[in-house]
Amino acid sequence: MPALNWIGKEQVVNHDKEVPFRLLKKVKSISVGENSQNLIIHGDNLEALKALMPYYCNKIKCIYIDPPYNTGNEGWVYNDNVNSTKIKRWLGKVVGGETEDLCRHDKWLCMMYPRLKLLKDLLKENGAIFVSIDDDEADHARALLDEIFGRQNFVATIIWQKKFSPQSDAKFFSDVHDYILVYSKNITNFRVKLLQRKESTNARYLNLDNDPRGLWMSSDFSVKTYSKKYDYPITTPSGKIVKATKGRCWATSKERFKEFVKDNRIWFGKNLNGVPRLKRFLSEVKEGIVPTTIWFYQEVGHNQEARQELKKIFRGKELLFDNPKPVRLIKRIIQLATDSDDLILDSFVGSGTTGQAVLELNKEDSGNRKFILVELEDAVAKNITAERIKRVIKSEKLDVGFEFCELDRPLFNSEGEIENECVFEQLATYIYFTETQTNIDKKQINKSYIGLSPDEINEYYLIFKEKHKNKLTKEFLKNLKKSTKRKIVYADFCLISQDELDKYNIEFKQIPYEIKRY
Ligand SMILES: C[S@@+](CC[C@H](N)C(=O)[O-])C[C@H]1O[C@@H](n2cnc3c(N)ncnc32)[C@H](O)[C@@H]1O
């Protein structure tokens, strides 16, 4: 398959593996409630996504991202180019001396590549990612997504009408749409939901012949794909003989047509001498409408609506954030791609629209969806993202909360030692993940036992109380599960002989050296 190349690509293709694993530190003063399982993280999403991996790998059902469009506009609240000081510093570190030669498209691609790789790892097998973008980077984004997610997992390019009136100062055409690129993790497992039918659509269903099966609408009984077998004359109940218009034929065979007539499914018009039409009952189509790839502003909102929404929440204060998305737009995405208890992630969250959309949708359908939101800029994360969600919770009187987290130090310091702040559960989660590539089930943790591998071959144990003093002793053997499975035990020291380890089917792994780096 053709692949896109750019300056710096070599340095970033495996960069996701080099990002240090950091712990997350809850900031109580900004958080709301306890154990809500909703998260807002302040920090670079590259490190935030990595920090989430031991907890959420293969767990997210729907990812929505609205990354900087790279329009060249640097004067916004957040930097729309990849020229923000933080990203510039990151590029300098990762790409090195070559950074000087990078054009803004190279930089954008370098920035997106490792982040998209981590996002893919976080997605569930039946999950999907929705990426907002415009013509500045749409072609590059498609090529990147093809490479990372696989072209076979492409679902659709949606066109969202973001404006409704043309801009008279446009140089050529007035641009009134954005794209939303949709990729599944695995197209064979992905399902898109149907859109709820609107009252106005249902109103087109009538019951002109008082059919006991209820409301119906008629549709053309002739088709364009011609078949001689289906081209037969039909006698209407009033005795008139009708044929399909030239070049067309009927939709079914003569025999099937007779069955339809017998079942009162054919409508010949009030006077019983019209061209036959097929009756479709509302009760049969009620489950919903297949979504199309063009989303008009009347259905999902527009830029202006999004600005007004934000202004209303912040009580008319001068606009704090440039280019938020309308809540209705994100709600539509979540509606189509999630069940009522799924996890939704937005790692370029900006003003927090995705969080509000999740909360509103849960309120509407009594759902229990959870969100994880990540924002790079300190002032945006605290004063806009978290503050907006707080205000929505308060004004809607919702019984939910969120944890606001900062990225803490890396789990391993520069000497390869485990950070002093690291607690048992964090290390257990990390070790279980690096051993199994799946997430720990906290309910399984029992003293030093931290879980069984998914293939049920290995049991994992962690002895971790006081740094540098964790010993695998004879005493510990008494706590082992009475099973024949292989037991992998992590500790600082091992005080029992190899013979005895073999007898108990134990493999000792020394902290920190034998902890795999993810
Ligand atoms: C286009 S805005 C998103 C707007 C959002 N959809 C809304 O409705 O408010 C992009 C956001 O991503 C943030 N961002 C940029 N690079 C980031 C990174 N590496 N990690 C986390 N956030 C980042 C920017 O600060 C900005 O707030």
The ligand as an ORCA input file, in Angstrom:
! r2SCAN-3c Opt
* xyz 0 1
  C      -9.324     22.363     18.208
  S      -9.136     22.441     19.909
  C     -10.387     21.346     20.467
  C     -11.718     22.005     20.648
  C     -12.760     21.097     21.273
  N     -13.242     20.100     20.372
  C     -13.924     21.904     21.801
  O     -15.068     21.661     21.449
  O     -13.658     22.784     22.614
  C      -7.652     21.535     20.194
  C      -7.215     21.488     21.654
  O      -6.173     20.517     21.775
  C      -5.204     20.994     22.687
  N      -3.942     20.306     22.394
  C      -3.047     20.560     21.413
  N      -2.000     19.715     21.472
  C      -2.235     18.898     22.537
  C      -1.512     17.824     23.141
  N      -0.353     17.417     22.657
  N      -2.036     17.208     24.226
  C      -3.250     17.598     24.720
  N      -3.973     18.625     24.191
  C      -3.482     19.261     23.119
  C      -5.154     22.498     22.427
  O      -4.624     23.190     23.539
  C      -6.647     22.789     22.183
  O      -7.280     23.153     23.359
*
